[in-house]
């Protein structure tokens, strides 16, 4: 699976609606984890570290 910028925009929109103060996180099917527009993008391979 390839990361798409829409993932972080969608989760940031939800975070603003929910009032959450936590940093948004997307878990996706790729190999690399990184930050994108104040959102953590986490590889599914690293979910054991959460």
KADAJO-V662222 format. One record per residue. N is the residue number from 1. RES is the residue in one letter. SS is DSSP state (~ for helix, > for strand, _ for the rest). PHI is phi as a letter, one per 40 degrees, with the letter a starting at -180 (* if undefined). PSI is psi in radians with two decimals (999 if undefined). Layout:
{{N/RES/SS/PHI/PSI} {N/RES/SS/PHI/PSI}}
This chain:
{{1/X/_/*/2.44} {2/X/_/b/2.39} {3/X/_/c/2.40} {4/X/_/b/2.41} {5/X/~/d/-0.42} {6/X/~/c/-0.47} {7/X/~/d/-0.85} {8/X/~/c/-0.62} {9/X/~/c/-0.74} {10/X/~/c/-0.79} {11/X/~/c/-0.59} {12/X/~/c/-0.66} {13/X/~/c/-0.79} {14/X/~/c/-0.73} {15/X/~/c/-0.67} {16/X/~/c/-0.60} {17/X/~/c/-0.73} {18/X/~/c/-0.36} {19/X/_/g/0.22} {20/X/_/c/2.49} {21/X/_/b/-0.02} {22/X/_/c/2.66} {23/X/_/c/2.26} {24/X/_/c/2.58} {25/X/>/b/2.39} {26/X/>/b/2.26} {27/X/>/b/2.17} {28/X/>/b/3.01} {29/X/_/c/0.18} {30/X/_/c/-3.08} {31/X/_/c/-0.41} {32/X/_/b/2.52} {33/X/_/b/2.55} {34/X/>/a/3.06} {35/X/>/b/2.47} {36/X/>/a/2.05} {37/X/_/f/0.97} {38/X/_/f/0.51} {39/X/>/b/2.35} {40/X/>/c/2.20} {41/X/>/b/1.99} {42/X/>/b/2.31} {43/X/>/c/2.49} {44/X/~/c/-0.44} {45/X/~/c/-0.34} {46/X/~/b/0.20} {47/X/~/c/-0.35} {48/X/~/c/-0.29} {49/X/~/c/-0.11} {50/X/_/c/999}}
